[in-house]
Amino acid sequence: MNALLTNANPAALEPDDLYNMFEPSFSDEGSNARVEEEAAMFTWMMFLQDCGSNIGKCKLEDVLAFVTGARHRPPCGYGVQPQITFCGASPLPSASTCAVQLVLPTGLGEEEFHDKMTEGILGALGFGSA
């Protein structure tokens, strides 16, 4: 029973694990917002690759903790499908650990996206900060 509730030997996180964990909530196809959202998803994938390669300060476990409140995946998964939504109003990411939802900024270049994601994630580690 303990193995169902705890993750004593968690598998190492890979960038693809986090990328594929989320279901993005895109705007209508053909809209300007959709173009921005698809660009944000591409930049998100590049950011995760950097985190997984130990490029920069942010690690994959930091990203997972930002979104879920835990540094390791639960053995039985999440009670809900983790979601990605998008917001062009703020350059910083936000998250709801209860809903397992990540809000990605749109309209940023790759370097600015990386910097703002790192700032948002590392600046919010701790309950109630995200």
Buried (B, 14 or more C-beta within 10 A) or exposed (E): EEEEEEBEEBEEBEBEBBBEBBEBEBBEEEEEEBEBBBBBBEBBBBBBBBBBEEEBEBBBBBBBBBBBBBBBBBEEEEEEEBBBBBBBEEBBBBBBBEEBBBBBBBBBEEEEBBBBBBBBBBEBEEEEEB
